[in-house]
């Protein structure tokens, strides 16, 4: 890993990947330039996937019960009650 990768974070990598996609979709690039951008995009996508995998593993650890088993729960954002948001230290959103 070079020093540039050490400075990379998820948000920067995602923004850079979006720029690459935009450039490639626009077209008008030389073949070598397109291939170089594509290669860089693939590296960024792999980095982002690895970061998402790490985050997923952290979430799984946080969701394990006292026996070390995952407690699967369906996620439905509409079911988030204001009381559970308050327990998490967040303010409930006002309905528009």
C-alpha positions in Angstrom: 0.0 0.0 0.0 1.5 3.4 -0.9 1.2 6.6 1.1 -1.6 7.8 -1.1 -3.8 4.9 -0.1 -3.1 5.6 3.5 -4.7 9.0 3.1 -7.8 7.4 1.4 -11.1 7.1 3.2 -14.4 5.8 2.1 -15.9 9.1 1.1 -12.9 10.3 -0.9 -12.7 6.9 -2.7 -16.4 7.0 -3.5 -16.2 10.6 -4.8 -13.2 9.7 -7.0 -15.0 6.6 -8.4 -18.0 8.7 -9.2 -15.7 11.2 -11.1 -14.2 8.3 -13.1 -17.6 6.9 -14.0 -18.7 10.3 -15.2 -15.5 10.7 -17.3 -15.9 7.3 -18.8 -19.6 7.8 -19.6 -18.8 11.2 -21.2 -16.5 9.4 -23.6 -14.0 11.2 -26.0 -11.0 9.7 -24.2 -8.1 7.9 -25.8 -8.2 4.1 -25.4 -5.2 4.1 -23.1 -6.6 6.8 -21.0 -10.0 5.0 -20.7 -8.2 1.8 -19.7 -6.1 3.6 -17.1 -9.3 5.2 -15.6 -11.1 1.9 -15.7 -8.2 0.2 -13.9 -8.2 2.9 -11.2 -12.0 2.6 -10.9 -11.7 -1.2 -10.3 -9.0 -0.6 -7.6 -11.3 2.0 -5.9 -14.3 -0.3 -6.2 -12.3 -3.1 -4.5 -11.2 -0.7 -1.8 -14.8 0.4 -1.2 -16.0 -3.2 -1.1 -13.4 -4.1 1.5 -14.3 -1.1 3.6 -18.0 -2.1 3.4 -17.1 -5.6 4.4 -15.2 -4.3 7.5 -18.1 -2.1 8.5 -20.5 -5.1 8.1 -18.3 -7.2 10.4 -18.2 -4.5 13.0 -22.0 -4.3 12.9 -22.3 -8.0 13.3 -20.1 -7.9 16.3 -22.2 -5.2 17.8 -25.4 -7.2 17.2 -24.2 -10.4 18.8 -26.1 -11.4 21.9 -24.6 -12.5 25.2 -24.1 -16.1 23.8 -22.1 -14.7 20.8 -24.9 -15.5 18.4 -26.2 -13.0 15.8 -29.7 -12.0 16.4 -31.2 -11.4 13.0 -33.8 -8.8 12.8 -35.7 -7.3 9.8 -34.9 -3.7 9.2 -37.8 -1.4 8.4 -37.0 2.3 8.7 -40.7 3.2 9.1 -40.8 1.1 12.3 -38.2 3.2 14.0 -40.0 4.7 16.9 -39.2 8.0 18.5 -38.5 6.2 21.7 -35.8 4.0 20.1 -34.2 7.1 18.6 -34.3 8.9 22.0 -32.6 5.8 23.5 -29.9 6.1 20.9 -29.4 9.8 21.7 -31.0 11.1 18.5 -33.8 13.5 17.9 -36.8 12.1 16.1 -37.5 13.7 12.7 -40.6 15.8 12.4 -43.1 14.6 9.8 -43.5 17.0 6.9 
